[in-house]
Amino acid sequence: KIALLEASLNKVATSEGELASLKSEIEKIKAALGLTVDVALPKKEEKK
């Protein structure tokens, strides 16, 4: 889903500055999701 979102944003953004800004935000989102997943997985394993 993130890859599709990134592709859509790349099409919408026309200037390199906008692209850099959007990609930076996407990386922040990916990092946040990664941390959320890392934290959530051990909790699921403990419930098993």
C-alpha positions as CSV (number, residue, x, y, z in Angstrom):
1,K,0.0,0.0,0.0
2,I,2.8,2.4,0.9
3,A,4.5,1.7,-2.5
4,L,1.2,2.6,-4.3
5,L,0.9,5.7,-2.2
6,E,4.5,6.7,-3.0
7,A,3.9,6.2,-6.7
8,S,0.7,8.3,-6.6
9,L,2.6,11.1,-4.7
10,N,5.4,10.9,-7.3
11,K,2.9,11.6,-10.1
12,V,1.3,14.4,-8.2
13,A,4.5,16.2,-7.2
14,T,5.9,18.1,-10.0
15,S,9.0,19.8,-8.5
16,E,12.0,17.9,-7.1
17,G,11.6,19.9,-3.9
18,E,8.1,18.5,-3.4
19,L,9.3,15.0,-4.2
20,A,12.1,15.2,-1.7
21,S,9.6,16.5,1.0
22,L,7.1,13.8,0.2
23,K,9.7,11.0,0.2
24,S,11.0,12.3,3.6
25,E,7.5,12.2,5.0
26,I,7.0,8.7,3.6
27,E,10.2,7.5,5.2
28,K,9.0,8.9,8.6
29,I,5.7,7.0,8.1
30,K,7.5,3.8,7.2
31,A,9.7,4.1,10.3
32,A,6.7,4.8,12.5
33,L,4.9,1.8,11.1
34,G,8.0,-0.4,11.4
35,L,8.3,0.5,15.1
36,T,4.6,-0.1,15.7
37,V,4.8,-3.5,14.0
38,D,8.0,-4.4,16.0
39,V,6.2,-3.5,19.3
40,A,3.0,-5.3,18.3
41,L,4.5,-8.6,17.3
42,P,6.0,-9.6,20.6
43,K,2.6,-8.8,22.3
44,K,0.9,-11.2,19.9
45,E,3.5,-13.9,20.5
46,E,3.0,-13.6,24.3
47,K,-0.7,-14.1,23.9
48,K,0.0,-17.4,22.1
